[in-house]
Amino acid sequence: MTSDGSTASTASTPKGERRRAALVSAAAELLTESGFEAIRHRAVADRAGLPLASTTYYFDSLDDLIAAAMEFYGRSELAKGRDRLSRLSTEHRGVDTLVELVLDQLLGDDADYEAVLLRYERLVATGRRPYLRPLMRTLAVELRELLTEIFAKSGVPIDAQRLEQLIALVDGAVVNALIEVKPDPRAAAARMLRDALS
């Protein structure tokens, strides 16, 4: 019992927290490798090396597990971006460096066609999962704050409207490039973004 007379949840014990974190990490790995459809109770438990029942013990539903995986993945991406930003000097950066920093946040640091395709499939698929919308809005706000900092620290101050235009430009370039005969979505987005910033 806790000091207020309630029973402490097993999930809040160090062991429970480690198990829950392992499940979330495993689900996030499956999500990035194969998309939402890969997140199933058995697949997550197997990846985490835990009993099947642990997924329903620590999460009320598969939707809860998916939401936790999305948040873990999104916050990990933002943390990597903040780390890169903290290592940037305050002196003016060239356009090429700025373009790579922005694309790392919008497309991820894996330029492989399949990785970019999966990323966009995940983004589109969230539209069919209304329970993810509040989380996605929160992460989108934090992403835009980070991108604004990246531009400012690169010597290219930017307002919210211009930032939205550039994000849309990148998204359009990626989607168009994904259907080309020899697709290279990151290269296509880099060209468009570089031209827009030059």
Residue frames as qw, qx, qy, qz and C-alpha x, y, z in Angstrom:
[[0.000, 0.887, 0.462, 0.000, 0.00, 0.00, 0.00],
 [0.359, 0.493, -0.041, 0.791, 1.08, 3.57, -0.66],
 [0.159, -0.069, -0.496, 0.851, 1.08, 6.32, 1.97],
 [0.409, -0.036, -0.023, -0.911, -2.42, 7.45, 0.89],
 [0.614, 0.023, 0.659, -0.433, -3.82, 3.95, 1.43],
 [0.786, 0.480, -0.104, -0.375, -4.10, 3.00, -2.26],
 [0.876, -0.105, 0.413, 0.225, -2.45, -0.02, -3.81],
 [0.030, -0.671, 0.484, 0.561, 0.59, 0.73, -5.96],
 [0.843, 0.475, -0.034, -0.249, 0.27, -0.47, -9.54],
 [0.846, -0.166, 0.371, 0.345, 2.72, -3.15, -10.60],
 [0.596, 0.654, 0.205, 0.420, 3.32, -1.05, -13.74],
 [0.031, -0.950, 0.139, -0.279, 4.75, 1.75, -11.57],
 [0.774, -0.525, 0.281, 0.214, 7.38, -0.45, -9.94],
 [0.058, -0.687, 0.579, 0.435, 10.90, -0.35, -11.44],
 [0.354, -0.016, 0.903, 0.245, 10.38, -3.83, -12.90],
 [0.402, 0.662, 0.617, -0.137, 6.95, -2.86, -14.23],
 [0.178, 0.882, -0.105, -0.424, 8.33, 0.34, -15.76],
 [0.174, -0.474, 0.753, 0.421, 11.14, -1.60, -17.44],
 [0.393, 0.254, 0.874, 0.132, 8.70, -4.13, -18.88],
 [0.345, 0.814, 0.393, -0.254, 6.35, -1.44, -20.13],
 [0.047, 0.813, -0.355, -0.459, 9.26, 0.48, -21.66],
 [0.307, -0.227, 0.856, 0.349, 10.48, -2.71, -23.37],
 [0.416, 0.519, 0.747, 0.006, 7.05, -3.25, -24.89],
 [0.239, 0.901, 0.118, -0.342, 6.84, 0.34, -26.11],
 [0.110, -0.661, 0.590, 0.449, 10.33, 0.17, -27.60],
 [0.382, 0.038, 0.890, 0.246, 9.53, -3.13, -29.31],
 [0.390, 0.711, 0.573, -0.118, 6.29, -1.72, -30.73],
 [0.122, 0.886, -0.151, -0.421, 8.13, 1.37, -31.99],
 [0.245, -0.406, 0.771, 0.425, 10.70, -0.83, -33.75],
 [0.394, 0.346, 0.840, 0.139, 7.94, -2.83, -35.45],
 [0.267, 0.853, 0.320, -0.314, 6.20, 0.40, -36.40],
 [0.050, 0.802, -0.377, -0.461, 9.28, 1.85, -38.10],
 [0.274, -0.247, 0.866, 0.338, 10.15, -1.43, -39.80],
 [0.063, 0.235, 0.906, 0.347, 6.74, -2.43, -41.12],
 [0.292, -0.327, -0.263, -0.860, 4.03, 0.07, -40.20],
 [0.533, -0.267, 0.340, -0.727, 0.95, -0.09, -38.00],
 [0.896, 0.020, -0.263, -0.356, -0.15, -3.51, -39.18],
 [0.600, 0.285, -0.683, 0.303, 3.00, -5.04, -37.67],
 [0.148, -0.304, 0.598, -0.727, 1.98, -4.03, -34.15],
 [0.772, -0.269, -0.453, -0.354, 0.18, -7.07, -32.79],
 [0.667, -0.655, 0.250, -0.251, 0.17, -8.31, -29.21],
 [0.961, -0.113, 0.169, 0.188, 2.18, -11.43, -29.96],
 [0.659, 0.563, -0.045, 0.497, 4.69, -9.69, -32.24],
 [0.092, -0.830, 0.246, -0.492, 5.37, -6.98, -29.67],
 [0.781, -0.542, 0.273, -0.148, 5.71, -9.45, -26.79],
 [0.940, 0.132, 0.098, 0.299, 8.05, -11.66, -28.84],
 [0.457, 0.694, -0.130, 0.541, 10.21, -8.67, -29.83],
 [0.286, -0.771, 0.302, -0.482, 10.37, -7.50, -26.21],
 [0.438, 0.196, -0.840, 0.252, 11.12, -11.02, -24.95],
 [0.310, -0.100, 0.568, -0.755, 8.12, -10.92, -22.61],
 [0.238, 0.295, 0.921, -0.085, 5.04, -13.13, -22.12],
 [0.008, -0.436, -0.616, -0.656, 2.11, -12.46, -24.43],
 [0.322, -0.745, -0.583, 0.044, -0.10, -11.50, -21.48],
 [0.399, -0.404, -0.151, 0.809, 2.19, -8.60, -20.63],
 [0.080, 0.209, 0.381, 0.897, 0.85, -6.54, -23.54],
 [0.378, -0.606, -0.513, -0.475, -2.70, -6.62, -22.20],
 [0.580, -0.543, -0.443, 0.416, -1.49, -6.20, -18.62],
 [0.363, -0.350, -0.032, 0.863, 0.38, -2.95, -19.28],
 [0.132, 0.072, -0.333, -0.931, -1.92, -1.56, -22.00],
 [0.523, 0.272, 0.516, -0.622, -5.72, -1.37, -21.99],
 [0.770, 0.546, 0.286, -0.165, -5.90, -1.97, -25.74],
 [0.723, 0.179, 0.332, 0.578, -3.83, -2.34, -28.88],
 [0.194, 0.868, 0.186, 0.417, -4.67, 1.30, -29.65],
 [0.464, -0.876, 0.130, 0.026, -3.04, 2.33, -26.36],
 [0.775, -0.270, 0.371, 0.435, 0.09, 0.38, -27.27],
 [0.550, 0.534, 0.341, 0.544, 0.19, 1.92, -30.75],
 [0.058, -0.961, -0.078, -0.259, -0.21, 5.42, -29.29],
 [0.625, -0.713, 0.247, 0.202, 2.62, 4.77, -26.83],
 [0.754, 0.043, 0.402, 0.518, 4.83, 3.50, -29.68],
 [0.355, 0.761, 0.274, 0.469, 4.05, 6.57, -31.80],
 [0.277, -0.954, 0.056, -0.099, 4.84, 8.91, -28.92],
 [0.746, -0.463, 0.330, 0.346, 8.08, 7.07, -28.16],
 [0.666, 0.307, 0.398, 0.552, 9.12, 7.21, -31.81],
 [0.168, 0.881, 0.213, 0.387, 8.12, 10.87, -32.26],
 [0.415, -0.900, 0.133, 0.005, 9.86, 12.02, -29.10],
 [0.786, -0.250, 0.349, 0.445, 13.00, 10.04, -29.97],
 [0.533, 0.549, 0.326, 0.556, 13.13, 11.81, -33.35],
 [0.078, -0.950, -0.071, -0.293, 12.68, 15.20, -31.71],
 [0.663, -0.692, 0.204, 0.200, 15.38, 14.40, -29.13],
 [0.747, 0.062, 0.341, 0.567, 17.84, 13.52, -31.91],
 [0.302, 0.758, 0.258, 0.518, 17.01, 16.78, -33.65],
 [0.342, -0.932, 0.026, -0.117, 17.51, 18.81, -30.46],
 [0.776, -0.423, 0.266, 0.385, 20.83, 17.08, -29.90],
 [0.614, 0.362, 0.323, 0.622, 22.00, 18.00, -33.41],
 [0.028, 0.899, 0.181, 0.397, 20.80, 21.56, -32.86],
 [0.568, -0.813, 0.080, 0.105, 22.71, 21.85, -29.59],
 [0.740, -0.234, 0.335, 0.534, 25.90, 20.92, -31.43],
 [0.455, 0.704, 0.285, 0.465, 25.42, 23.60, -34.09],
 [0.365, -0.215, -0.149, 0.894, 27.56, 26.67, -33.69],
 [0.167, 0.778, 0.416, -0.440, 25.76, 30.02, -33.82],
 [0.073, -0.455, 0.434, 0.774, 27.71, 31.15, -36.87],
 [0.658, 0.442, -0.095, -0.602, 25.97, 31.24, -40.25],
 [0.612, -0.059, 0.779, 0.123, 25.59, 27.81, -41.78],
 [0.107, 0.201, -0.649, -0.726, 25.52, 27.04, -45.49],
 [0.701, 0.090, -0.100, -0.701, 22.28, 26.12, -47.25],
 [0.656, 0.161, -0.726, -0.131, 23.39, 22.50, -47.73],
 [0.178, 0.048, -0.820, 0.542, 23.83, 21.98, -43.98],
 [0.413, 0.085, 0.325, -0.846, 20.47, 23.60, -43.28],
 [0.710, 0.149, -0.408, -0.554, 18.75, 21.45, -45.92],
 [0.536, 0.095, -0.832, 0.106, 20.18, 18.24, -44.39],
 [0.024, 0.006, 0.697, -0.717, 19.15, 19.25, -40.86],
 [0.558, 0.130, 0.097, -0.814, 15.60, 20.04, -41.99],
 [0.722, 0.163, -0.549, -0.388, 15.27, 16.83, -44.01],
 [0.290, 0.108, -0.885, 0.348, 16.57, 14.76, -41.09],
 [0.266, 0.117, 0.585, -0.757, 13.59, 16.06, -39.10],
 [0.639, 0.286, -0.017, -0.714, 11.01, 15.72, -41.86],
 [0.799, 0.309, -0.437, -0.273, 12.19, 12.49, -43.49],
 [0.900, -0.390, 0.181, 0.072, 14.39, 10.85, -40.87],
 [0.133, -0.770, 0.558, 0.278, 18.10, 10.21, -41.21],
 [0.563, 0.003, 0.793, 0.235, 17.64, 7.04, -43.29],
 [0.291, 0.496, -0.284, -0.767, 17.57, 8.15, -46.95],
 [0.150, 0.026, 0.957, 0.248, 16.63, 4.67, -48.18],
 [0.364, -0.158, -0.483, -0.781, 13.52, 4.65, -50.39],
 [0.531, -0.365, -0.759, -0.091, 11.75, 2.06, -48.26],
 [0.332, -0.333, -0.544, 0.695, 12.39, 4.00, -45.03],
 [0.117, 0.113, -0.036, -0.986, 10.98, 7.22, -46.50],
 [0.453, -0.205, -0.638, -0.588, 8.00, 5.38, -47.99],
 [0.485, -0.385, -0.759, 0.201, 7.20, 3.74, -44.64],
 [0.163, -0.244, -0.353, 0.888, 7.46, 7.10, -42.90],
 [0.300, 0.029, -0.220, -0.928, 4.90, 8.66, -45.23],
 [0.514, -0.261, -0.758, -0.304, 2.65, 5.60, -45.03],
 [0.359, -0.352, -0.686, 0.526, 2.66, 5.99, -41.23],
 [0.034, 0.185, 0.138, -0.972, 1.77, 9.67, -41.50],
 [0.439, -0.080, -0.474, -0.759, -1.12, 9.00, -43.86],
 [0.519, -0.255, -0.815, -0.045, -2.32, 6.02, -41.80],
 [0.132, -0.194, -0.593, 0.770, -2.66, 8.18, -38.67],
 [0.347, -0.012, -0.152, -0.925, -5.60, 9.85, -40.42],
 [0.666, -0.186, -0.612, -0.385, -7.50, 6.57, -40.07],
 [0.579, -0.290, -0.654, 0.391, -6.75, 6.44, -36.36],
 [0.162, -0.823, -0.153, -0.522, -8.59, 9.34, -34.70],
 [0.732, -0.659, -0.113, 0.131, -7.19, 8.41, -31.29],
 [0.718, -0.070, 0.065, 0.689, -3.73, 9.43, -32.55],
 [0.248, 0.775, 0.249, 0.526, -4.75, 12.92, -33.70],
 [0.372, -0.926, 0.015, -0.064, -4.19, 14.76, -30.38],
 [0.749, -0.419, 0.296, 0.419, -0.73, 13.20, -30.06],
 [0.618, 0.352, 0.371, 0.598, 0.13, 13.99, -33.70],
 [0.048, 0.920, 0.170, 0.350, -0.94, 17.61, -33.23],
 [0.552, -0.810, 0.149, 0.129, 1.26, 17.92, -30.14],
 [0.747, -0.177, 0.388, 0.510, 4.25, 16.38, -31.91],
 [0.465, 0.644, 0.345, 0.501, 3.65, 18.59, -34.97],
 [0.162, -0.976, -0.022, -0.147, 3.80, 21.73, -32.80],
 [0.647, -0.635, 0.322, 0.272, 7.05, 20.56, -31.20],
 [0.725, 0.196, 0.419, 0.511, 8.51, 19.68, -34.60],
 [0.284, 0.833, 0.228, 0.417, 7.72, 23.15, -35.94],
 [0.388, -0.912, 0.131, 0.024, 9.31, 24.75, -32.88],
 [0.740, -0.343, 0.411, 0.407, 12.44, 22.70, -33.45],
 [0.601, 0.471, 0.398, 0.509, 12.55, 23.51, -37.17],
 [0.021, 0.969, 0.101, 0.222, 12.13, 27.22, -36.38],
 [0.551, -0.757, 0.292, 0.196, 15.14, 26.97, -34.03],
 [0.761, 0.013, 0.450, 0.466, 17.16, 25.13, -36.68],
 [0.412, 0.743, 0.287, 0.443, 16.48, 27.88, -39.23],
 [0.212, -0.971, 0.039, -0.106, 17.26, 30.63, -36.72],
 [0.656, -0.597, 0.376, 0.269, 20.51, 29.04, -35.58],
 [0.699, 0.199, 0.470, 0.500, 21.47, 28.54, -39.22],
 [0.158, -0.334, 0.133, 0.920, 21.14, 32.27, -39.83],
 [0.166, -0.221, -0.637, -0.719, 17.84, 32.01, -41.70],
 [0.265, 0.188, 0.599, -0.732, 15.03, 33.34, -39.47],
 [0.195, -0.209, -0.791, -0.541, 11.64, 32.07, -40.64],
 [0.472, -0.080, 0.299, -0.825, 8.01, 32.78, -39.78],
 [0.555, 0.082, 0.777, -0.286, 5.27, 30.20, -39.31],
 [0.700, 0.591, 0.145, -0.373, 3.70, 30.72, -42.73],
 [0.396, 0.693, -0.579, -0.165, 6.98, 30.31, -44.60],
 [0.251, -0.323, 0.900, -0.151, 7.79, 27.22, -42.55],
 [0.683, 0.286, 0.581, -0.337, 4.46, 25.64, -43.50],
 [0.623, 0.699, -0.174, -0.306, 5.17, 26.40, -47.16],
 [0.179, 0.611, -0.770, -0.039, 8.56, 24.69, -46.98],
 [0.456, -0.093, 0.849, -0.252, 7.14, 21.63, -45.20],
 [0.724, 0.492, 0.335, -0.348, 4.46, 21.36, -47.90],
 [0.448, 0.737, -0.451, -0.231, 7.14, 21.74, -50.58],
 [0.091, -0.423, 0.899, -0.068, 9.14, 18.85, -49.08],
 [0.592, 0.155, 0.718, -0.332, 6.03, 16.68, -48.72],
 [0.687, 0.631, 0.062, -0.356, 5.03, 17.31, -52.33],
 [0.307, 0.679, -0.651, -0.145, 8.53, 16.58, -53.62],
 [0.282, -0.261, 0.907, -0.169, 8.66, 13.32, -51.67],
 [0.673, 0.326, 0.562, -0.352, 5.23, 12.08, -52.78],
 [0.622, 0.702, -0.179, -0.298, 6.04, 12.87, -56.43],
 [0.157, 0.625, -0.764, -0.039, 9.43, 11.18, -56.17],
 [0.537, -0.157, 0.783, -0.270, 7.98, 8.03, -54.60],
 [0.775, 0.425, 0.419, -0.209, 6.23, 7.15, -57.87],
 [0.315, 0.765, -0.463, -0.318, 9.18, 7.77, -60.20],
 [0.908, 0.267, -0.322, -0.023, 10.87, 4.93, -62.12],
 [0.668, 0.103, -0.471, 0.567, 14.09, 5.41, -60.14],
 [0.358, -0.867, -0.217, -0.270, 12.85, 7.06, -56.98],
 [0.534, 0.008, -0.414, 0.737, 15.12, 9.04, -54.69],
 [0.218, -0.845, -0.449, -0.190, 12.68, 11.02, -52.55],
 [0.505, -0.702, -0.090, 0.494, 15.27, 12.58, -50.26],
 [0.430, -0.077, 0.357, 0.826, 17.34, 13.86, -53.18],
 [0.050, 0.604, 0.555, 0.570, 14.22, 15.29, -54.82],
 [0.370, -0.860, -0.347, 0.050, 13.19, 17.03, -51.59],
 [0.556, -0.485, 0.072, 0.671, 16.72, 18.34, -51.09],
 [0.328, 0.225, 0.436, 0.808, 16.76, 19.89, -54.57],
 [0.130, -0.747, -0.497, -0.423, 13.41, 21.59, -54.07],
 [0.505, -0.798, -0.233, 0.234, 14.27, 22.86, -50.60],
 [0.559, -0.268, 0.180, 0.764, 17.71, 24.08, -51.68],
 [0.201, 0.429, 0.457, 0.753, 16.16, 26.00, -54.59],
 [0.284, -0.819, -0.438, -0.236, 13.55, 27.54, -52.30],
 [0.571, -0.735, -0.098, 0.353, 16.20, 28.68, -49.83],
 [0.599, 0.011, 0.236, 0.765, 18.73, 29.96, -52.37]]
